[in-house]
C-alpha cells in the first residue's frame, strides 16, 4: 500500500522514500516514484536529486499519492503519466490506445530503411492506435504521403492529437483495416501495421488485458484473424511491387509465412527482435508487367 494521507511528508526526499516503499510490486519502483513526482511538480527528474529538501505542499502530496495508488494497483505507468516515449518522440496515450512498445520501433526502422532512397512514396499505417508509427514515420519522411486508419474513434482522436502536436502530416481515416483507403481509391507503396495478434483464449491470462484495450490485443482464435483479413485487402490498397510490414507475435513467423503463400502466393521474410524472437514480417507484392 502507498503511504496513507495522514503521514506528514515534508520534503521531496521523504516523499520519494515513502513512494518507493509503496511500489514494491513494480519492477521499476525508483523510476516510477521519480517520474510521477516530477509530473506533479512540473519539473525534470534531475530537479528531484538537487532539491531533495524542498518541502511539498499538502495539495502536491495529495496529487502524488493518487498517482502512486494508480501505479501500485498495476496501471501502466504510461497511462498514469498520459504519455509514452517512442523512437524520438513523446506521444500522448490514453486507455483507448495500446501503449507503444520498443518492439514496434523495429517495424518503424524497417520502414525507414525501405524508404531511404525513394522520396515521395505513399505509406499507410493500418490500425494506427496512438499514431506511433504514422506520426513518427511522417516526421522522419516528410516527403512521403502518410495515411492512418483506425476502427476506434477514441483512438483516432489520440492519433490526430499526436500528429498535431508533432506537426506531422498524417491523413487519418476512421474505419476497419484498409477499408477507408479502398473506399477512397487510395493506393500505397508501403503498408505497415501493428494489428492485434494475441489469441483470444490466451488474452485473459495476460496482465496486459487488465488495462489495455481488448480491441487492440485480441487477434481472434489463432491470433491471426486481422492479419489474414488485411492480407486479402492488400491487392486493393497497394500498388504493384508494394512492401508490406507487419508486427507479429514471438512464435508466429511460420504461420504468417504460410498465410502469405496461401493468400497472396508470396514468400515472407521474418525479422527477429533483440531477443532473437519473431517480430516483423515483410512481404513484397509482385510487380505487374506494365511497371
Secondary structure, 3 states (H helix, E strand, C coil): CCCCCCCCCCEHHHHHHHHHHHCCCCCCHHHHHHHHHHHHHCCCHHHHHHCCCCECCHHHHHHHHHHHHHHHCCCCHHHHHCEEEECCEEEECCCCCCCCCHHHHHHHHHHHHHCCCCCCCEEEEECCCCCHHHHHHHHHCCCCEEEEEECCHHHHHHHHHHHHHCCCCEEEEECCCCHHHHHCCCCEEEEEECCCCECHHHHCCCHHHHCCCHHHCECCCCCCHHHHHHHHHHHHHEEEEEEEEEECCCCCHHHHHHHHHHHHCCCCEEEECCCCCEEEEEEECCCCCCC
